[in-house]
Every structure is written in C-alpha cells, then in structure tokens.
Amino acid sequence: MYSFNVEQSKGDTQNLVIIAMNEMGLDVQGAVDYVGDLIRARIDQYVSEKYLLPSWGAEVDAQVAQYVEGLEHWVIGVLHWSFDSERYFGLEHARIKQDRIVTLLPLDTSSLPAGDSTIVEDSSCPAPSEPEPLLSVEPSKTFSMAACSSSPSTSSIL
C-alpha cells in the first residue's frame, strides 16, 4: 500500500490499491481505506491466532516462538523502513509518517514504453502512439492513510 503513489505515477498497476480502484470502482481514498481495512484485519487475525498454535513439545515450541517473533520483527521493520526512508514518500517521509496525508504524484508518461520490443506486433492492430494509462488520478490530490494505523494491534508499531 505504501508504494501506491510511486507506482501509480509510473503507470504500474500491480498494486492492491490500484486493483481495488479498478475492480471495485473506488476512488483513491476509498481504495486506500479498503486496503487499510484488509491489512488491519489480517494483522488482527494474526495477533489473535498466534496464541492458538498447538504445542509440539518444549523444544519445538521454542523454535516456533522464535520464528513467530522473527515474522513480527520483519513486518514491523518493513513498516518503519517504508516511512523512515525516502523510497515511497520522498523528502516528505517524516511528515507523512506523522499525519498520514499523501499528495498524489502526477503520471510520468516518459517512463512508459510506447511499445514493448519483446512483443511481436501485429500490423493489423498497430500500437497506440501514446500509452493509455490504466488508472487516472488527479495529480496533487491528497489521500489519508490514517485509517491504516487505528487498530490497537498496529498503532503501536508505527
């Protein structure tokens, strides 16, 4: 979800926010809220179900507990890295970590190829001269990721 803005600006459609917009007819904020709810539900499910693991004996239980803790550190690390680096939010990363308000980047069509040279082109169906974006967003519009951190199990990790 955090990569959405960068990906949409490059015309990349392999992002759950973009998929939710296209498949469910949601606007940007609706899709971000929907994906945030999905993520929050999955984290909440994990938190409640990790206590339901069966016992395999002291030695294996200790190994499983260590593995589960490693999974938690990995998820938390990715969250912190996403906000503490400039990869997804540029120079605004610290502010966005605080207020969760993101300004949409404009679509950069220079990064979109006019035609993929690995595909054999059919002369009866010429490639368009300008690539058609699969997603249209209004540059400079903002969206909020505030809903993504309201869960008791996730709010403390951000």
N, C-alpha and C positions, 0 to 999 in steps of 0.2 A: 504494500500500500504506500509506503513512504517513497518509493521510486516513481509513483504515478506521474507527478508533474514533469520530471525529466523525461520519462518515456513518452508521454503524450506530446511533448514538444518536439520529439524526434520522429513522430509518426509511428511509434512502436505500439502495437495493440495487444501485446502479451502481458497484460496486467489485469488483475481481478477487478479493479475499479472500472477500467475501460470495458471489460466484458460485461459487468453489471449494467453499465450505461447502455450498451448496445442490446443486450438480451432482455433487459427489464424495462427499457425506456426511461431510465432515471437520469436526472440531471447530475452534474458533478457532485454537489453536496449530498443528494440522495444516495448516490452510489458510494461515496466515502462513508456515509453513515451506515449503509447496509453492510459494507465490507468490515467496518469497525465492529458492528454487532456480531458478525460471523467470527471475527478474530477473538473478541471478548468472550463469546460463548465457548469457543474451543479452549481458550485458556482456563476459563472457569470449570469446564468439564475436566480438564487435565488436573487441576488443583484438587477437585473433589475425588476423582477416581484414583489418583496415585496412592491414596490411603486404603484402597480396596485390593491392592495387589496381594496375591496369595503368598504364603510362606513356603520356601523351599529348603528351609534349614538355615541356621545361623550364618554359615559361610557364604551361601548363595545370596541370602537376603542382604548381607553387607555389600556384596558386589552389585546387586540390583540397586540398592540405595545409592551407591556411588555413581552408577550410570545415570539414574534419575536426576541426581544433583548436577551432573555434568550437562544433561539436557537443559536444565533450568539456567545454568550459567551461560550456555550457548545462546538461548533465546534472549536473555537479559543483555548479554554482550552485543548482540545484533541490534537491539533496540537502542542502547546507548551509542553505539558506533554510528547508527543512522542519523542521530541528532548531533553528535559531537564532531562529526566530520563534515566536510563541505560537499560530499558526493551528491546528496539529494536536495539539499536546501541552500547550497552556495554559502555566501558570506552571511546570510540571514539565519543560519542554522541555530545559533544560540537564542535568538528572539523567537523563532518558530518552536523551539523546544519549550519555551515559556508559555506562549499564547496560542500555539497550535493553529495560527492563521497563515495560510499559504497563498501567495499570489501566483496565478497561473502564468506560465511562460508561453510566449507565442509559438506557433508551429514553425519550425525551421525547415522549410522545404528543401534547402540546399543539402540536407543530409539524406534525403530520399532519392533513391536511384530512379532515373526516368524509365529504365527497363533493366531487368536482371539479365546479365550476359550469360548466365548459366542455363537460361530457359530458351529453347528453340522457339522463335517467334513465327506465328502463322500469318502469312501475308494477307489472308482474308480477314484477319482481326488485328489491325495494327494497334500498337501500344499507344496510349494517350501521351500527348506531348508533355503534359504536366501531371504528376501523380495526384490521384484523388485521395485525400485523407479519409480514413475510415471513421475518424472521430473529429468532430468540430467543437472546439471550446472557445470561449471568448477570452482572449488574452487580457491580462491584468485583472480579471475577475478573481475574487478570493474564495477560498473554502476553508472550513474549520475541521480540524481533526480532534477537537475537544472531546467528542463522544468516545474516542478511542482510548481514553485514559480514565474513564469514570468508574470502571469496575474495581471493587475492593482488591481483587487479586492482581490487577495490573497497575493500578495507580501508584503503588509504592516503588515499582521498578523504573518508572520514568522520573 
